[in-house]
Amino acid sequence: MERICIAADSTFDMTLEMVQQYGIEISASYVRMDDTDYLDYPDLKQSDLFDYFRRTKKLPQTAAANPNDYETLFRQCLENHDAVIFIAKSSGMSSCYANALAAANDMENVYVIDSLSISSGSSLLAMEAVRLKDTMPVKDLVAHLVSYRDKIVGSFIIETLEYLHEGGRCSTLAYLGASALQIRQSINIRDGKLVVGKKYMGTYKRALKEFIETTLAQHEQMDSEVVMISHTIQDEALLNSLIAQIESLHYFKKIIPLSVCAAVACHGGPNAFGLFFVQK
């Protein structure tokens, strides 16, 4: 059987412990604050990013790894493996996929998969790749993963549109209106892109509870093995209460919370909360 290396963009947000457990290789993205570029993984913290924005009112700039970065990673993987499967951040949100594909085009036995997702959505795809990598040839595994990704569903709710507004992804009118009326916006991932979802009114704690209720209302149609949480929640007690709400369904075998990396947190801002699962 082929020795297959599974690799992924850092924006899949797995903890270092999970990365080591699953044996996944990582390609970091970049975050620029002032005139300094930082690797977003594993050392740059959400708090560093949010503190910078509060201090300067400037949104940190993010950038994908370049083709040379990906080529270096792929060559390292091939030193001890016969093939590489790379899980890329959605092509509809970043140039990560295009840059990784450009590097792979000049190499043999490197397969780049557009996850059509971000954060825990990409993690679910990587976890499936690891689960099956020793059971089938690499081309069969790639075909399976391309089919499997269509079952992955993800959505977020964000406390404020301020970060999206500063990044040019939200109009001033929408930002001011949402702030004045306490509108909490949810965002769905559809066909690899972010699209506006349901709006929730009132306090953010209430909106979070309603978001979970709405998102998991049809939980019996979801694979019960795992539900993933992607978040920038700053209050641990609040996060634990949200996990407890999901646990009260007595349905999912595992609930895995992931604190999103800086390159993702740049867009959602503090206290963003997302749910990802696999449809049956």
TABELKA-V121775 format. One line per field, one symbol per residue. ss: DSSP state (H for helix, E for strand, C for the rest). psi: psi as a letter, one per 30 degrees, with the letter a starting at -180 (. if undefined). burial: b if it has 9 or more other C-alpha atoms within 8 Angstrom, else e. Layout:
# TABELKA-V121775
ss->???
psi->???
burial->???
This chain:
# TABELKA-V121775
ss->CCCEEEEEEHHHCCCHHHHHHHCCEEECCEEEECCEEEECCCCCCHHHHHHHHHHHCCCCEEECCCHHHHHHHHHHHHCCCCEEEEEECCCCCCCHHHHHHHHHCCCCCEEEEECCCCCHHHHHHHHHHHHHCCCCCHHHHHHHHHHHHHHEEEEEECCCCHHHHHCCCCCHHHHHHHHHHCEEEEEEEECCEEEEEEEEECCHHHHHHHHHHHHCCCHHHECCCEEEEEECCCCHHHHHHHHHHHHCCCCCCEEEEEECCHHHHHHHCCCCEEEEEEEC
psi->kkjkkkllkfgfgkleeeeeefhkkkjklkkkkbgkkkkfkgfkleeeeeeeeeefgkkkklklkleeeeeeeeeeefeglflkkkjkkkffflgeeeeeeeeffglkgkkkkjfgalbfeeeeeeeeeeeffgflleeeeeeeeeeefffkkkllkkekgeeeefgggkleeeeeeeeeghkjklkljkhglkkkakkklaleeeeeeeeeeeegehffglkfekkkkklhkfjeeeeeeeeeeeeffhekekjjkkjllefeffefakgkklkklkk.
burial->ebbbbbbbbbbbbbeeeebeeeebbebbbbbbbeeeebbbbeebbbeebbebbeeeeebbebebbbbebbbebbeebbeebbbbbbbbbbbebbebbebbbbbbeeeeebbbbbbbbbbbbbbbbbbbbbebbbebbbeebbeebbebbebbbbbbbbbbbebbbbbeebeeeebebbbeebbbbbbbbeebbbeeeeebbbeeeebbbbbbeeeeeeeeebbbebbbbbbbbeeeeebeebbebbbeeeebeebeebbbbbbbbbbbbbbbbbbbbbbe
